[in-house]
Amino acid sequence: MSNLAALVSDLPDQPGVYLWKNEKGEILYIGKAKMLRRRVGSYMRKTGLYRRIWEMMQEAVDLETIITNTEREALVLEQTLIKKHQPRYNIALKDDRRHAWVRVDRNDPIPTFEVTRDAVKNGATYFGPYGSTKRLDRFLDTIRKIIPVATCKEPWKVKRACMDFHLERCTGPCEKRISQEEYSSLVEQMCMYLEGRSEELTRSIEEKMREASAEMRFEAAAELRDRLTDIEIIMSRQKVVEFEGINRDVLGISRTEQAALIELLIIRNGRLIGQDNFYFEVDLEVKDSEVLTAYIEQFYFEIPRLPDEIIIPCKVPDMEQLSLWLSENNGHAVKIIEAQDTRTHELVEMANKNAHRALRKMLILGSSEDEIVDDGVKELKEVLGLNQAPMHIEGFDIANIQGTDPTGSCVVFQNGQPDNKRYRMFRVRSKESPDDYAMMREVVYRRYRGVLEQGLSLPDLILIDGGKGQLNIALDALKELGLEYLQVAAVAKKEERIFTRTNLDGVLLDYGSEGLHLIQNIRDEAHRFAQRYHHKLREKRFTGSILEVAPGIGPKRRKVLIDTFGSYDGVKNATIEELANVEGMSQSSAETLYSWLHLQDSK
């Protein structure tokens, strides 16, 4: 480590790329920096590193750097090296598939529409990306029945018309079966269709139809009319998601504890024309913003055609800088923006739902036991500064009316959902006048003493209904059990402020956020469960039905006891002699009942 420190201290404050290596010379991690010495020096800290980076630094014994002229050059070089070496500590796409595009070069003698995975900046126009070449081939076969353009390579070298011509999916420009002007018109119409420019395409065909009719070329006019009808039918099937006509990509994200999937919705001229997804193997410790940044850098700097806007579900670092670089890279303005208004939030939500579904399908088909992490769980991990996602949360509440029959509840939520079978209820034993602090301490202590005795799993987060006082009481009970390391949060009802041992000033979550919604669900469920048990005990007390389980007390004796003393409390407050004097009772049965009644209060 001292050798590494010497290497780091000698670095210049210039942009570049750095490579951490192990003793075998294998590359562990590749990163970029605006100022190498400052960025690389941050890895030498003893605390505050992510677990993934900390583990990597335990192996690192060597450092290699490449100085670049600009930060943008560093980004391009970083992505090239990551793609080549695939270091295990980098956030990198785990599928090496190249996405499909439709390519057309209008400068060719006979422009053709080709399905390709090799998208390069060579003057041609690319439409896409598309995830499946088979699906894309079927799509082109369908549209070419309406707009019959060529898809063969170098058609000017073809000696005779192919099968597509006989199937009426091509007009045969290779054999001059169509004039250059007419074929160029078809090429333009296909480009309009692939870009989703439906209104412009419709106007273009209508204009040509009127021209043909005015020139008395009625057969050509009829053919254009039929084409227009067919295009309108197909375009109507494409989902219209907005009306501004902006070219947008919308990103959504779904997570498990070990993976992330980004969903891409491709919107062109207001129509959803395609979608794709991208898979990362990455711990939940890595924030959504880091995964999105890695995706933007690894995907958008490689493709030849970008939309005007990229809508993302959360902010990423250097968003404006990335937008500027993408704009320079593509020759037109490209904005990376977080969802801002109702419509863009709806689009991101649609992308998130599709990401969730795609990841779920992947897990099912792969027979994985991973769970997709609830959005509220993810948010609580970040805002509360937890080391791991609180997949297992236990919530506590006390029900106490005028000091009678106080009860406590423990509800269990697994990945944001209630796990009813693991709920527990407690009859509070504390005999003091109503003291919510003492009652909460008792319930928390009894719960986790039982967990330790039974060898059950401990929660990732304990949620207490109350403020700082209730938090401290719970922490004190856990300390007595040697569990002071457990994460505890208390939520005060007034402002929904969340207190933790490291944040006694409290945290306020955004109203309507998934994290706050989850906390409210847990608190309300704990309250409901505690109240239900409390009312159940009170009902038994008033009706005397609690005596149904008393030893030696059958239906007849129970009825006589309630008739004599008026209620369960009357029976409990009676002396042994008074109980023995009740019809049907003996000295022995009175002593047994008296002992049992007073034993109940200690439970």
NORUR-V784120 format. One record per residue. N is the residue number from 1. SS is DSSP state (hx for helix, st for strand, lp for the rest). PHI is phi in whole degrees, -180 to 180 (999 if undefined). Layout:
BEGIN
n->N ss->SS phi->PHI
n->N ss->SS phi->PHI
END
This chain:
BEGIN
n->1 ss->lp phi->999
n->2 ss->hx phi->-66
n->3 ss->hx phi->-64
n->4 ss->hx phi->-63
n->5 ss->hx phi->-61
n->6 ss->hx phi->-66
n->7 ss->hx phi->-62
n->8 ss->hx phi->-66
n->9 ss->hx phi->-64
n->10 ss->lp phi->-89
n->11 ss->lp phi->-73
n->12 ss->lp phi->-83
n->13 ss->lp phi->-89
n->14 ss->lp phi->-130
n->15 ss->lp phi->-69
n->16 ss->st phi->173
n->17 ss->st phi->-121
n->18 ss->st phi->-124
n->19 ss->st phi->-129
n->20 ss->st phi->-86
n->21 ss->st phi->-129
n->22 ss->lp phi->-94
n->23 ss->lp phi->-67
n->24 ss->lp phi->-87
n->25 ss->lp phi->86
n->26 ss->lp phi->-75
n->27 ss->st phi->-79
n->28 ss->st phi->-91
n->29 ss->st phi->-157
n->30 ss->st phi->-124
n->31 ss->st phi->-138
n->32 ss->st phi->-119
n->33 ss->st phi->-152
n->34 ss->lp phi->-76
n->35 ss->lp phi->-133
n->36 ss->hx phi->-58
n->37 ss->hx phi->-62
n->38 ss->hx phi->-67
n->39 ss->hx phi->-68
n->40 ss->hx phi->-69
n->41 ss->hx phi->-63
n->42 ss->hx phi->-67
n->43 ss->hx phi->-76
n->44 ss->hx phi->-89
n->45 ss->lp phi->-64
n->46 ss->lp phi->-88
n->47 ss->lp phi->-135
n->48 ss->lp phi->88
n->49 ss->lp phi->-87
n->50 ss->lp phi->-61
n->51 ss->hx phi->-57
n->52 ss->hx phi->-60
n->53 ss->hx phi->-72
n->54 ss->hx phi->-60
n->55 ss->hx phi->-63
n->56 ss->hx phi->-63
n->57 ss->hx phi->-70
n->58 ss->hx phi->-69
n->59 ss->hx phi->-97
n->60 ss->lp phi->-68
n->61 ss->lp phi->-128
n->62 ss->st phi->-144
n->63 ss->st phi->-137
n->64 ss->st phi->-122
n->65 ss->st phi->-130
n->66 ss->st phi->-129
n->67 ss->st phi->-82
n->68 ss->lp phi->-120
n->69 ss->lp phi->-76
n->70 ss->lp phi->-136
n->71 ss->hx phi->-66
n->72 ss->hx phi->-63
n->73 ss->hx phi->-62
n->74 ss->hx phi->-63
n->75 ss->hx phi->-62
n->76 ss->hx phi->-62
n->77 ss->hx phi->-66
n->78 ss->hx phi->-57
n->79 ss->hx phi->-66
n->80 ss->hx phi->-63
n->81 ss->hx phi->-70
n->82 ss->hx phi->-61
n->83 ss->hx phi->-62
n->84 ss->hx phi->-76
n->85 ss->hx phi->-100
n->86 ss->lp phi->48
n->87 ss->lp phi->-62
n->88 ss->lp phi->-73
n->89 ss->lp phi->-96
n->90 ss->lp phi->-85
n->91 ss->lp phi->-82
n->92 ss->lp phi->-139
n->93 ss->st phi->-60
n->94 ss->lp phi->-97
n->95 ss->lp phi->-106
n->96 ss->lp phi->-96
n->97 ss->lp phi->-69
n->98 ss->lp phi->-99
n->99 ss->lp phi->-79
n->100 ss->st phi->-84
n->101 ss->st phi->-134
n->102 ss->st phi->-103
n->103 ss->st phi->-112
n->104 ss->st phi->-144
n->105 ss->lp phi->-113
n->106 ss->lp phi->-72
n->107 ss->lp phi->-87
n->108 ss->lp phi->-66
n->109 ss->lp phi->-57
n->110 ss->lp phi->-131
n->111 ss->lp phi->-62
n->112 ss->lp phi->-128
n->113 ss->lp phi->-103
n->114 ss->st phi->-116
n->115 ss->st phi->-84
n->116 ss->st phi->-145
n->117 ss->lp phi->-106
n->118 ss->lp phi->-100
n->119 ss->lp phi->-96
n->120 ss->lp phi->-128
n->121 ss->lp phi->-85
n->122 ss->lp phi->-129
n->123 ss->lp phi->94
n->124 ss->lp phi->-79
n->125 ss->st phi->-102
n->126 ss->st phi->-119
n->127 ss->st phi->-118
n->128 ss->st phi->144
n->129 ss->st phi->-85
n->130 ss->st phi->-121
n->131 ss->lp phi->-79
n->132 ss->lp phi->-128
n->133 ss->hx phi->-69
n->134 ss->hx phi->-64
n->135 ss->hx phi->-64
n->136 ss->hx phi->-66
n->137 ss->hx phi->-61
n->138 ss->hx phi->-65
n->139 ss->hx phi->-62
n->140 ss->hx phi->-67
n->141 ss->hx phi->-60
n->142 ss->hx phi->-69
n->143 ss->hx phi->-71
n->144 ss->lp phi->-73
n->145 ss->lp phi->-71
n->146 ss->lp phi->-102
n->147 ss->lp phi->-118
n->148 ss->lp phi->-79
n->149 ss->lp phi->-102
n->150 ss->lp phi->-80
n->151 ss->lp phi->-125
n->152 ss->lp phi->-79
n->153 ss->lp phi->-88
n->154 ss->lp phi->48
n->155 ss->hx phi->-63
n->156 ss->hx phi->-68
n->157 ss->hx phi->-96
n->158 ss->lp phi->-73
n->159 ss->lp phi->-95
n->160 ss->lp phi->-149
n->161 ss->lp phi->-64
n->162 ss->lp phi->-90
n->163 ss->hx phi->-64
n->164 ss->hx phi->-58
n->165 ss->hx phi->-65
n->166 ss->hx phi->-72
n->167 ss->lp phi->-88
n->168 ss->lp phi->63
n->169 ss->lp phi->-102
n->170 ss->lp phi->-151
n->171 ss->lp phi->-92
n->172 ss->lp phi->71
n->173 ss->hx phi->-65
n->174 ss->hx phi->-64
n->175 ss->hx phi->-108
n->176 ss->lp phi->57
n->177 ss->lp phi->-76
n->178 ss->lp phi->-143
n->179 ss->lp phi->-70
n->180 ss->hx phi->-60
n->181 ss->hx phi->-65
n->182 ss->hx phi->-67
n->183 ss->hx phi->-68
n->184 ss->hx phi->-60
n->185 ss->hx phi->-65
n->186 ss->hx phi->-64
n->187 ss->hx phi->-60
n->188 ss->hx phi->-65
n->189 ss->hx phi->-64
n->190 ss->hx phi->-64
n->191 ss->hx phi->-63
n->192 ss->hx phi->-60
n->193 ss->hx phi->-65
n->194 ss->hx phi->-66
n->195 ss->lp phi->-89
n->196 ss->lp phi->78
n->197 ss->lp phi->-83
n->198 ss->hx phi->-65
n->199 ss->hx phi->-65
n->200 ss->hx phi->-65
n->201 ss->hx phi->-64
n->202 ss->hx phi->-61
n->203 ss->hx phi->-63
n->204 ss->hx phi->-63
n->205 ss->hx phi->-70
n->206 ss->hx phi->-61
n->207 ss->hx phi->-64
n->208 ss->hx phi->-67
n->209 ss->hx phi->-65
n->210 ss->hx phi->-66
n->211 ss->hx phi->-63
n->212 ss->hx phi->-64
n->213 ss->hx phi->-67
n->214 ss->hx phi->-65
n->215 ss->lp phi->-88
n->216 ss->lp phi->64
n->217 ss->lp phi->-95
n->218 ss->hx phi->-68
n->219 ss->hx phi->-66
n->220 ss->hx phi->-66
n->221 ss->hx phi->-63
n->222 ss->hx phi->-65
n->223 ss->hx phi->-65
n->224 ss->hx phi->-67
n->225 ss->hx phi->-62
n->226 ss->hx phi->-65
n->227 ss->hx phi->-64
n->228 ss->hx phi->-61
n->229 ss->hx phi->-62
n->230 ss->hx phi->-64
n->231 ss->hx phi->-65
n->232 ss->hx phi->-62
n->233 ss->hx phi->-65
n->234 ss->hx phi->-68
n->235 ss->hx phi->-64
n->236 ss->hx phi->-68
n->237 ss->hx phi->-79
n->238 ss->lp phi->-73
n->239 ss->lp phi->-72
n->240 ss->st phi->-84
n->241 ss->lp phi->-105
n->242 ss->lp phi->-160
n->243 ss->lp phi->-114
n->244 ss->lp phi->-74
n->245 ss->lp phi->77
n->246 ss->lp phi->-83
n->247 ss->lp phi->-84
n->248 ss->st phi->-134
n->249 ss->st phi->-108
n->250 ss->st phi->-118
n->251 ss->st phi->-107
n->252 ss->st phi->-126
n->253 ss->st phi->-144
n->254 ss->st phi->-137
n->255 ss->st phi->-131
n->256 ss->lp phi->-114
n->257 ss->lp phi->-71
n->258 ss->lp phi->-122
n->259 ss->st phi->-152
n->260 ss->st phi->-139
n->261 ss->st phi->-128
n->262 ss->st phi->-104
n->263 ss->st phi->-100
n->264 ss->st phi->-115
n->265 ss->st phi->-104
n->266 ss->st phi->-103
n->267 ss->st phi->-115
n->268 ss->st phi->-125
n->269 ss->lp phi->51
n->270 ss->lp phi->84
n->271 ss->st phi->-115
n->272 ss->st phi->-78
n->273 ss->st phi->-104
n->274 ss->st phi->-177
n->275 ss->st phi->-154
n->276 ss->st phi->-156
n->277 ss->st phi->-140
n->278 ss->st phi->-138
n->279 ss->st phi->-112
n->280 ss->st phi->-124
n->281 ss->st phi->-94
n->282 ss->lp phi->-156
n->283 ss->lp phi->-67
n->284 ss->lp phi->-67
n->285 ss->lp phi->-57
n->286 ss->lp phi->-78
n->287 ss->lp phi->-70
n->288 ss->hx phi->-55
n->289 ss->hx phi->-63
n->290 ss->hx phi->-71
n->291 ss->hx phi->-65
n->292 ss->hx phi->-64
n->293 ss->hx phi->-62
n->294 ss->hx phi->-60
n->295 ss->hx phi->-64
n->296 ss->hx phi->-60
n->297 ss->hx phi->-69
n->298 ss->hx phi->-87
n->299 ss->hx phi->-104
n->300 ss->hx phi->-74
n->301 ss->lp phi->-83
n->302 ss->lp phi->-105
n->303 ss->lp phi->-96
n->304 ss->lp phi->-86
n->305 ss->lp phi->-141
n->306 ss->lp phi->-119
n->307 ss->lp phi->-77
n->308 ss->lp phi->-77
n->309 ss->st phi->-136
n->310 ss->st phi->-119
n->311 ss->st phi->-91
n->312 ss->st phi->-120
n->313 ss->lp phi->-77
n->314 ss->lp phi->-154
n->315 ss->lp phi->-66
n->316 ss->lp phi->-123
n->317 ss->lp phi->-61
n->318 ss->lp phi->55
n->319 ss->hx phi->-61
n->320 ss->hx phi->-67
n->321 ss->hx phi->-65
n->322 ss->hx phi->-62
n->323 ss->hx phi->-60
n->324 ss->hx phi->-63
n->325 ss->hx phi->-64
n->326 ss->hx phi->-64
n->327 ss->hx phi->-63
n->328 ss->hx phi->-65
n->329 ss->hx phi->-72
n->330 ss->hx phi->-119
n->331 ss->lp phi->80
n->332 ss->lp phi->-149
n->333 ss->lp phi->-66
n->334 ss->lp phi->-127
n->335 ss->st phi->-109
n->336 ss->st phi->-101
n->337 ss->st phi->-135
n->338 ss->st phi->-79
n->339 ss->lp phi->-53
n->340 ss->lp phi->-118
n->341 ss->lp phi->-109
n->342 ss->hx phi->-59
n->343 ss->hx phi->-68
n->344 ss->hx phi->-69
n->345 ss->hx phi->-64
n->346 ss->hx phi->-65
n->347 ss->hx phi->-66
n->348 ss->hx phi->-65
n->349 ss->hx phi->-63
n->350 ss->hx phi->-63
n->351 ss->hx phi->-65
n->352 ss->hx phi->-62
n->353 ss->hx phi->-64
n->354 ss->hx phi->-67
n->355 ss->hx phi->-64
n->356 ss->hx phi->-59
n->357 ss->hx phi->-66
n->358 ss->hx phi->-65
n->359 ss->hx phi->-69
n->360 ss->hx phi->-61
n->361 ss->hx phi->-62
n->362 ss->hx phi->-63
n->363 ss->hx phi->-67
n->364 ss->hx phi->-65
n->365 ss->hx phi->-68
n->366 ss->lp phi->-91
n->367 ss->lp phi->55
n->368 ss->lp phi->-84
n->369 ss->lp phi->-95
n->370 ss->lp phi->-63
n->371 ss->lp phi->-111
n->372 ss->lp phi->-74
n->373 ss->lp phi->-75
n->374 ss->lp phi->-61
n->375 ss->hx phi->-61
n->376 ss->hx phi->-65
n->377 ss->hx phi->-63
n->378 ss->hx phi->-60
n->379 ss->hx phi->-66
n->380 ss->hx phi->-64
n->381 ss->hx phi->-59
n->382 ss->hx phi->-76
n->383 ss->hx phi->-71
n->384 ss->lp phi->-93
n->385 ss->lp phi->65
n->386 ss->lp phi->-81
n->387 ss->lp phi->-73
n->388 ss->lp phi->-140
n->389 ss->lp phi->-65
n->390 ss->lp phi->-77
n->391 ss->lp phi->-66
n->392 ss->st phi->-113
n->393 ss->st phi->-118
n->394 ss->st phi->-120
n->395 ss->st phi->-114
n->396 ss->st phi->-124
n->397 ss->st phi->-152
n->398 ss->st phi->-120
n->399 ss->st phi->-114
n->400 ss->st phi->-156
n->401 ss->st phi->-118
n->402 ss->lp phi->56
n->403 ss->lp phi->77
n->404 ss->st phi->-100
n->405 ss->st phi->46
n->406 ss->st phi->-65
n->407 ss->st phi->-134
n->408 ss->st phi->-128
n->409 ss->st phi->-130
n->410 ss->st phi->-131
n->411 ss->st phi->-107
n->412 ss->st phi->-120
n->413 ss->st phi->-118
n->414 ss->st phi->-114
n->415 ss->lp phi->53
n->416 ss->lp phi->83
n->417 ss->st phi->-121
n->418 ss->st phi->-66
n->419 ss->lp phi->-112
n->420 ss->hx phi->-57
n->421 ss->hx phi->-65
n->422 ss->hx phi->-103
n->423 ss->lp phi->-64
n->424 ss->st phi->-135
n->425 ss->st phi->-121
n->426 ss->st phi->-134
n->427 ss->st phi->-92
n->428 ss->lp phi->-66
n->429 ss->lp phi->-95
n->430 ss->lp phi->-55
n->431 ss->lp phi->-102
n->432 ss->lp phi->-65
n->433 ss->lp phi->-60
n->434 ss->lp phi->-39
n->435 ss->lp phi->-137
n->436 ss->hx phi->-61
n->437 ss->hx phi->-64
n->438 ss->hx phi->-63
n->439 ss->hx phi->-65
n->440 ss->hx phi->-63
n->441 ss->hx phi->-60
n->442 ss->hx phi->-61
n->443 ss->hx phi->-66
n->444 ss->hx phi->-64
n->445 ss->hx phi->-61
n->446 ss->hx phi->-64
n->447 ss->hx phi->-60
n->448 ss->hx phi->-87
n->449 ss->hx phi->-65
n->450 ss->hx phi->-65
n->451 ss->hx phi->-62
n->452 ss->hx phi->-67
n->453 ss->hx phi->-64
n->454 ss->hx phi->-92
n->455 ss->lp phi->69
n->456 ss->lp phi->-83
n->457 ss->lp phi->-77
n->458 ss->lp phi->-84
n->459 ss->lp phi->-77
n->460 ss->lp phi->-81
n->461 ss->st phi->-153
n->462 ss->st phi->-108
n->463 ss->st phi->-114
n->464 ss->st phi->-108
n->465 ss->st phi->-81
n->466 ss->lp phi->152
n->467 ss->lp phi->-108
n->468 ss->hx phi->-62
n->469 ss->hx phi->-61
n->470 ss->hx phi->-65
n->471 ss->hx phi->-60
n->472 ss->hx phi->-64
n->473 ss->hx phi->-64
n->474 ss->hx phi->-64
n->475 ss->hx phi->-63
n->476 ss->hx phi->-65
n->477 ss->hx phi->-65
n->478 ss->hx phi->-68
n->479 ss->hx phi->-61
n->480 ss->hx phi->-62
n->481 ss->lp phi->-92
n->482 ss->lp phi->77
n->483 ss->lp phi->-114
n->484 ss->lp phi->-65
n->485 ss->lp phi->-79
n->486 ss->lp phi->-66
n->487 ss->lp phi->-82
n->488 ss->st phi->-129
n->489 ss->st phi->-135
n->490 ss->st phi->-120
n->491 ss->st phi->-116
n->492 ss->st phi->-88
n->493 ss->lp phi->-64
n->494 ss->lp phi->-58
n->495 ss->lp phi->-113
n->496 ss->lp phi->57
n->497 ss->st phi->-85
n->498 ss->st phi->-108
n->499 ss->st phi->-106
n->500 ss->st phi->-134
n->501 ss->lp phi->-64
n->502 ss->lp phi->-98
n->503 ss->st phi->-142
n->504 ss->st phi->-79
n->505 ss->st phi->-82
n->506 ss->st phi->90
n->507 ss->st phi->-119
n->508 ss->st phi->-109
n->509 ss->lp phi->-86
n->510 ss->lp phi->-60
n->511 ss->lp phi->-61
n->512 ss->lp phi->87
n->513 ss->lp phi->-72
n->514 ss->hx phi->-65
n->515 ss->hx phi->-64
n->516 ss->hx phi->-66
n->517 ss->hx phi->-61
n->518 ss->hx phi->-66
n->519 ss->hx phi->-60
n->520 ss->hx phi->-64
n->521 ss->hx phi->-61
n->522 ss->hx phi->-66
n->523 ss->hx phi->-62
n->524 ss->hx phi->-65
n->525 ss->hx phi->-69
n->526 ss->hx phi->-64
n->527 ss->hx phi->-65
n->528 ss->hx phi->-61
n->529 ss->hx phi->-68
n->530 ss->hx phi->-65
n->531 ss->hx phi->-65
n->532 ss->hx phi->-62
n->533 ss->hx phi->-68
n->534 ss->hx phi->-60
n->535 ss->hx phi->-66
n->536 ss->hx phi->-65
n->537 ss->hx phi->-66
n->538 ss->hx phi->-63
n->539 ss->hx phi->-63
n->540 ss->hx phi->-64
n->541 ss->hx phi->-66
n->542 ss->hx phi->-71
n->543 ss->hx phi->-90
n->544 ss->lp phi->80
n->545 ss->hx phi->-67
n->546 ss->hx phi->-63
n->547 ss->hx phi->-73
n->548 ss->hx phi->-62
n->549 ss->hx phi->-103
n->550 ss->lp phi->-71
n->551 ss->lp phi->-68
n->552 ss->lp phi->77
n->553 ss->lp phi->-114
n->554 ss->lp phi->-94
n->555 ss->hx phi->-57
n->556 ss->hx phi->-68
n->557 ss->hx phi->-60
n->558 ss->hx phi->-60
n->559 ss->hx phi->-64
n->560 ss->hx phi->-65
n->561 ss->hx phi->-62
n->562 ss->hx phi->-67
n->563 ss->hx phi->-64
n->564 ss->hx phi->-75
n->565 ss->hx phi->-103
n->566 ss->lp phi->90
n->567 ss->lp phi->-165
n->568 ss->hx phi->-61
n->569 ss->hx phi->-60
n->570 ss->hx phi->-64
n->571 ss->hx phi->-64
n->572 ss->hx phi->-64
n->573 ss->hx phi->-84
n->574 ss->lp phi->-74
n->575 ss->lp phi->-83
n->576 ss->hx phi->-62
n->577 ss->hx phi->-63
n->578 ss->hx phi->-65
n->579 ss->hx phi->-67
n->580 ss->hx phi->-67
n->581 ss->lp phi->-81
n->582 ss->lp phi->-73
n->583 ss->lp phi->-56
n->584 ss->lp phi->91
n->585 ss->lp phi->-98
n->586 ss->lp phi->-118
n->587 ss->hx phi->-60
n->588 ss->hx phi->-65
n->589 ss->hx phi->-67
n->590 ss->hx phi->-67
n->591 ss->hx phi->-65
n->592 ss->hx phi->-63
n->593 ss->hx phi->-66
n->594 ss->hx phi->-60
n->595 ss->hx phi->-63
n->596 ss->hx phi->-66
n->597 ss->hx phi->-59
n->598 ss->hx phi->-84
n->599 ss->hx phi->-73
n->600 ss->hx phi->-61
n->601 ss->lp phi->-72
n->602 ss->lp phi->-92
n->603 ss->lp phi->-86
END
